[in-house]
Amino acid sequence: MTILDHKIDFAVVLSVTKANPNGDPLNGNRPRQNYDGHGEISDVAIKRKIRNRLQDMGEAIFVQANDRKIDHFKSLRERAEANPELDKILKSKDSSSEEFAAIACKEWMDVRSFGQVFAFKGTGKGAGVSVGVRGPVSIHTATSVDPIDITSMQITKSVNSEPGKEKGSDTMGMKHRVDFGVYVFYGSINTQLAEKTGFTNEDAEKIKQALVTLFENDLSAARPDGSMEVHKVYWWEHNSKYGQYSSAKVHRLLNIQRNVEEPKTIDDYTITLNELEGLKVDVIDGL
């Protein structure tokens, strides 16, 4: 496998229909918004979905969601210690941070893609390890093209949680959703950091595939199946390690404008893509 030898930029256009794409725990789990009323999906939430998709594709993932675990480990430390080479370093007096990082990058795709902070205390005579890995794949926060409307509804339960009660006590709660919104997020893959983590051209293709299928196998009560949809993935491959153009200039090539006052579907938007000389783009439709 060949280490990534050219810079990559990408953009993803997605829609949300009657779903909560990313609740804010500091605001009653309402869909995230900025001060201008535009919806947001954090980069952390997007990376979580990419990790899940890579895991579905059979890749080894270090930071696994509790409800998606494929092993019995209860912590990141236990998962790291299960690797004999990493366990040896953790128990060594003269632990090597660089060696630890190299082994972790080789073992887990999300570490060599997004990076990871390893901060484990030593056990016995071990010195422990404290090392940060910077990953080559960077992702921006997704932002809606227009301000979003949030609908809130009150919900109750009508069953007994505990035995011995004659009648179920209705528990009041709130559920929030975005009626409709088109979001876009951008990202880049850096060749210098790819060389350090061992991120390959094949890894880049897997990231692309994960973006196209981002919401497959991602249903929940807040995001019913089909309520989140990837419409377009734009994948720019530069012809050099450092790229012909800056990522900011490449990302500005994508322009999304609404055609009606109150958009209800993706068809109410016009998506245009400008060009830069010598820069190739692969446009992939969502599933």
URWO-V597826 format. One record per pair of residues at least 12 apart in sequence whose C-alpha atoms are under 7 Angstrom apart, sorted by the first residue. I is the first residue (numbers start at 1). J is the second residue. D is the distance in whole Angstrom. If there is no record, write none. Layout:
# URWO-V597826
I | J | D
I | J | D
This chain:
# URWO-V597826
1 | 200 | 6
2 | 200 | 5
2 | 201 | 6
3 | 194 | 7
3 | 195 | 6
3 | 198 | 6
3 | 199 | 6
3 | 200 | 4
3 | 201 | 6
4 | 191 | 6
4 | 194 | 6
4 | 199 | 6
4 | 200 | 5
4 | 201 | 5
5 | 191 | 6
5 | 241 | 6
6 | 191 | 6
6 | 237 | 7
6 | 238 | 6
6 | 239 | 6
6 | 240 | 5
6 | 241 | 4
6 | 242 | 7
6 | 243 | 7
7 | 189 | 6
7 | 190 | 6
7 | 191 | 6
7 | 237 | 6
7 | 238 | 5
7 | 240 | 6
7 | 241 | 5
7 | 242 | 6
7 | 243 | 5
8 | 188 | 6
8 | 189 | 5
8 | 236 | 6
8 | 237 | 5
8 | 238 | 6
9 | 187 | 6
9 | 188 | 4
9 | 189 | 6
9 | 235 | 6
9 | 236 | 5
9 | 237 | 7
9 | 247 | 6
10 | 186 | 6
10 | 187 | 5
10 | 188 | 6
10 | 234 | 5
10 | 235 | 5
10 | 236 | 6
11 | 185 | 6
11 | 186 | 4
11 | 187 | 6
11 | 233 | 6
11 | 234 | 5
11 | 235 | 7
12 | 184 | 6
12 | 185 | 5
12 | 186 | 6
12 | 232 | 6
12 | 233 | 5
12 | 234 | 6
13 | 183 | 6
13 | 184 | 5
13 | 185 | 7
13 | 230 | 6
13 | 231 | 6
13 | 232 | 5
13 | 233 | 7
14 | 182 | 6
14 | 183 | 5
14 | 184 | 6
14 | 229 | 5
14 | 230 | 4
14 | 231 | 5
15 | 181 | 6
15 | 182 | 4
15 | 183 | 6
15 | 228 | 6
15 | 229 | 5
15 | 230 | 7
16 | 178 | 7
16 | 180 | 5
16 | 181 | 5
16 | 182 | 6
16 | 227 | 6
16 | 228 | 5
16 | 229 | 7
17 | 178 | 7
17 | 179 | 5
17 | 180 | 5
17 | 181 | 7
17 | 227 | 5
17 | 228 | 7
18 | 177 | 6
18 | 178 | 5
18 | 179 | 4
18 | 180 | 6
18 | 227 | 6
19 | 177 | 5
19 | 178 | 5
19 | 222 | 6
19 | 223 | 5
19 | 224 | 7
19 | 227 | 6
20 | 176 | 7
20 | 177 | 5
20 | 178 | 6
20 | 222 | 5
20 | 223 | 6
21 | 41 | 7
21 | 223 | 7
22 | 41 | 5
30 | 176 | 6
31 | 176 | 7
31 | 177 | 7
37 | 147 | 5
37 | 148 | 6
38 | 143 | 7
38 | 144 | 5
38 | 146 | 6
38 | 147 | 4
38 | 148 | 6
39 | 143 | 6
39 | 144 | 5
39 | 147 | 6
39 | 148 | 6
40 | 141 | 7
40 | 142 | 5
40 | 143 | 5
40 | 144 | 6
41 | 141 | 6
41 | 142 | 5
41 | 143 | 7
42 | 141 | 5
42 | 142 | 6
43 | 139 | 6
43 | 140 | 6
43 | 141 | 5
49 | 214 | 6
50 | 210 | 6
50 | 211 | 7
50 | 214 | 6
51 | 110 | 7
53 | 210 | 6
53 | 214 | 7
54 | 210 | 6
59 | 109 | 7
60 | 108 | 5
60 | 109 | 6
61 | 108 | 5
61 | 109 | 6
61 | 110 | 6
62 | 108 | 6
62 | 110 | 7
62 | 111 | 7
77 | 120 | 7
86 | 100 | 6
90 | 122 | 6
90 | 126 | 6
90 | 127 | 7
90 | 128 | 5
90 | 129 | 6
91 | 122 | 7
91 | 123 | 6
91 | 125 | 7
91 | 126 | 4
91 | 127 | 7
91 | 128 | 7
92 | 126 | 5
92 | 127 | 6
93 | 125 | 6
93 | 126 | 5
93 | 127 | 5
94 | 127 | 7
95 | 127 | 7
95 | 129 | 7
97 | 129 | 6
97 | 130 | 7
97 | 131 | 6
101 | 133 | 7
102 | 197 | 7
105 | 197 | 6
105 | 198 | 7
111 | 135 | 7
112 | 135 | 6
112 | 197 | 5
112 | 198 | 7
112 | 199 | 6
113 | 135 | 5
113 | 136 | 6
113 | 137 | 5
113 | 199 | 7
114 | 134 | 7
114 | 135 | 4
114 | 136 | 6
114 | 137 | 5
114 | 138 | 7
115 | 133 | 5
115 | 134 | 5
115 | 135 | 4
116 | 132 | 6
116 | 133 | 5
116 | 134 | 7
117 | 131 | 6
117 | 132 | 4
117 | 133 | 6
118 | 130 | 6
118 | 131 | 5
118 | 132 | 6
119 | 131 | 6
134 | 193 | 7
135 | 193 | 6
135 | 197 | 7
136 | 189 | 5
136 | 190 | 5
136 | 191 | 7
136 | 193 | 5
136 | 194 | 5
137 | 188 | 6
137 | 189 | 5
137 | 190 | 7
138 | 187 | 5
138 | 188 | 5
138 | 189 | 6
139 | 186 | 6
139 | 187 | 4
139 | 188 | 7
140 | 185 | 6
140 | 186 | 5
140 | 187 | 6
141 | 185 | 6
142 | 183 | 6
142 | 184 | 5
142 | 185 | 4
143 | 183 | 5
143 | 184 | 6
143 | 185 | 7
144 | 181 | 6
144 | 182 | 5
144 | 183 | 4
144 | 184 | 6
145 | 182 | 6
145 | 183 | 6
148 | 178 | 7
148 | 181 | 6
149 | 178 | 6
149 | 179 | 6
150 | 176 | 7
150 | 177 | 6
150 | 178 | 5
150 | 179 | 6
151 | 176 | 6
151 | 177 | 5
151 | 178 | 6
151 | 179 | 7
152 | 174 | 7
152 | 175 | 6
152 | 176 | 4
152 | 177 | 7
153 | 174 | 6
153 | 175 | 5
153 | 176 | 6
154 | 172 | 7
154 | 173 | 6
154 | 174 | 5
154 | 175 | 6
155 | 172 | 6
155 | 173 | 5
155 | 174 | 6
155 | 175 | 7
156 | 170 | 6
156 | 171 | 5
156 | 172 | 5
156 | 173 | 6
157 | 170 | 5
157 | 171 | 6
158 | 170 | 6
180 | 264 | 6
186 | 251 | 7
191 | 241 | 6
212 | 230 | 7
212 | 233 | 6
212 | 286 | 5
213 | 286 | 7
213 | 287 | 7
215 | 228 | 6
215 | 229 | 7
230 | 286 | 5
231 | 285 | 6
231 | 286 | 5
232 | 283 | 7
232 | 284 | 6
232 | 285 | 5
232 | 286 | 6
233 | 283 | 6
233 | 284 | 5
233 | 285 | 6
234 | 281 | 7
234 | 282 | 6
234 | 283 | 5
234 | 284 | 7
235 | 281 | 5
235 | 282 | 5
235 | 283 | 6
236 | 279 | 7
236 | 280 | 6
236 | 281 | 4
236 | 282 | 6
237 | 279 | 7
237 | 280 | 6
237 | 281 | 7
238 | 279 | 6
253 | 273 | 6
253 | 274 | 5
253 | 275 | 7
254 | 272 | 6
254 | 273 | 5
254 | 274 | 7
255 | 271 | 6
255 | 272 | 5
255 | 273 | 6
256 | 269 | 7
256 | 270 | 6
256 | 271 | 5
256 | 272 | 6
257 | 269 | 6
257 | 270 | 5
257 | 271 | 7
258 | 270 | 6
